[in-house]
Amino acid sequence: MASGGTEELERPASFKSPVWEHFGFPVKYNDEGKRLVDKTVTACRHCGTRKPYDSGNTSSMATHLKRHHPGVLLTGVKTKAAQQPLITAAFKQPLDVQSDRAKAITNGIGVFIGAGMRPYSVVQNEGFKHMLKVLEPRYNIPSRTHFREKVVPDLYKQEKKKVVDELAQASSISLTTDGWTSRGTQSYVTITAHFITADWEMRSPVLQTRPLYESHTGTNLAQVLTQAVEERKIKRPTTNIPVTTDNAKNQINAVNEAGLGPQIGCFAHVVNLASQKGISVNRMDRLLGRIRKVVSYFHRSTTAAHVLKTKQEMLKLPTHKLMHDVPTRWNSTYDMLERYLEQQAAIYSALTDKTLKKNIKDIITLSDDDVRVAEEVLQVLKPLKTVTSLLSTETSPSVSMILPLKTRILQSMAPSVDDSTITRDVKTAIREDLEPRYTSPPTLQHYLHRSTALDPRFKSLSHMDPALRQRTYSDLTTEIVSSLGTEDCDEGQATEPTGANLDTSPPKKKSAMEELFGETFASKDMDSKTPADIIKEEVASYLAASCITVDGDPLTWWKSNECKYPHIAKMARCYLAVPGSSVPSERVFSTAGDIVTAKRSTLSPDNVDILVFLKNNLKL
């Protein structure tokens, strides 16, 4: 800007004093046209008067305007420097919802809801809100709708992508599936996947828990399985997808209709059926009926329960409550029988106490002969109880355990000359039910044999006769060779040098040592061995290696020996990933009952799927 229209003046933009509306720094241009600003003086825009300028001092300019230009008003207020807020005031400011801190807390609450399958209404709980206020007073918790429609679904999408990425890297995958019904009478089908990582770790993510509105026919269940396989992209062109289910006919048909397989019957379910056959023989059934009446009486009467506890303390017995069995769980019958025998002295003493004696009706205690029979039968059922517990608690109950466990149970059910009539009947019933299991179709039995051979705990196959043992390893060798492809399986045929492997370089000049000894001490060409020969040697070496203990971890063993037996290890990664029971799926819906309660029976199926998925797949 020029004074009087001739001189250019520059107003400093960063200076806030109102005098700079009327003063500025003179601007000149040198011979080269470069703009120069003189900040040592200021010039009045009205009269051109110059004033020396000392940085930051505007007093002389203000005095000049008052004396010589009284009509000019120095309007505006000088801006004060912003004051730094106090720390105490900063802690009172609410967090911005888009801040990293607020997002982290909101996501953490979403994990809290998903990992614990907690109701969305927990965010409205006064105690929960009070806890958050204590931990972070600046945080304002969003509504339950925000968590239900945004936070938890986004968390589900993130975890689902992780699972899909893991599945994509797995060389082979197996499935387990089972159905259950919520308290809201809604049927669900849960599907879990199982695979072994490159680091020989078993992974068992839950794929989905979807409602099934139609009847549980094989066709409808097959559609659910097919949808899960396609949605998670777990189909492999060179491997099958084994599916472990219970022994229901509709589940077997579903696996076949879906084009999956082999279908593996849950061994825990098989043991359950065989045990129920054993305990349902006539005399045993009557004996259990008497025990149930006694147990029901002490469960029903608070007075009787108090007297029983008093007698337990007097006889220095454990103050355990009597256990009632559940018809669908045979091991609960074992537990009931075992607990009764443990407490029989206290039970007899309580029932003969004058406080209870006059109120007892239709209760018959066990005779000495009944007690002896119960103790014998308990010993008969003990191996089955052990097997059931093992399959339920084992982190990875592989399909390789089925035939060794079956053989062990059948051995324990062999008749003995010391057996009583009822013990013999129980053993016979169990043996007759268990023997035909896993024998049909023959392809399933061969599959189980190979699975057992790939488990370093049972690879000696000592439960088989020598001919079957040899055939199993022969079948395993054939399968491994076939998996290498037709190019690698072309036995005894040399490959003609073509393209990349054609050596056009001039012949290499022989060294003095080569000239001297020639072919006399030439090393054998290992490349002349066919793939079948290599696999046979590898299988023979594997078979000659020592077995690990039965409580050892087969995956840990394979992790250490994968380089030694690379082809067999590849096959073991497929077979040992197949569960021997559908317990993984059963665990899912047993915990899902925590969210589908009477108060939450209206929870939508989509939210059931999301919460069950997060509960079982979130890694904290």
Buried (B, 14 or more C-beta within 10 A) or exposed (E): EBBEEEBBBBEBEEEEBBBBBBBBBBBEEEEEEEEEEBEEEBBBBBEBBBBEBEEEEBEBBBEBBEEEBEEBEBEEEEEEEEEEEEEEEEEEEEBEEEEEEBBEBBBEBBBBBBBBBBBBEBBEEEEBBEEBEEEBEBBBBBEBEBBBEEBBBEBBEEBBEEBBEBBEEBBBBBBBBBBBEBEBEBBBBBBBBBBBBEEBEBBBBBBBBBBBEEEBBBEBBBBBBBBBBEEBEBBEEEEBBBBBBBBBEBBBBBBBBBEBBBBBBBBBBBBBBBBBBBBBBEBBEEBBEBBBBBBEBBBEBEEBBBBBBBBBEEEEBEEEBBBBBEEEBBBBBBBBBBBBBBBBEBBBBBBEBEEBEEEBEEBEBBEEEBBEBBEBBBEBBEBBBBBBEBBBEBEBBBBBBBBBBBBBBBEBBEEEEEBBEBBBBBBBBBBEBBEEBBEEEEEBEBBBBBBBBBBBBBBBBEBBEEEEBEBBBEBBBEEBBEBBEEEBBEEEEEEEEEEEEEEEEEEEEEEEEEEEEEEEEEEEEEEEEBBBEBBBEBBEEBBEEEBBEEEEBBBEBBBEBBEEBEBBBBBBBBBBBBBBBBBBBBBBBEEBEBBBEEEBEEBEBEBBBBBBBBBBBBEE
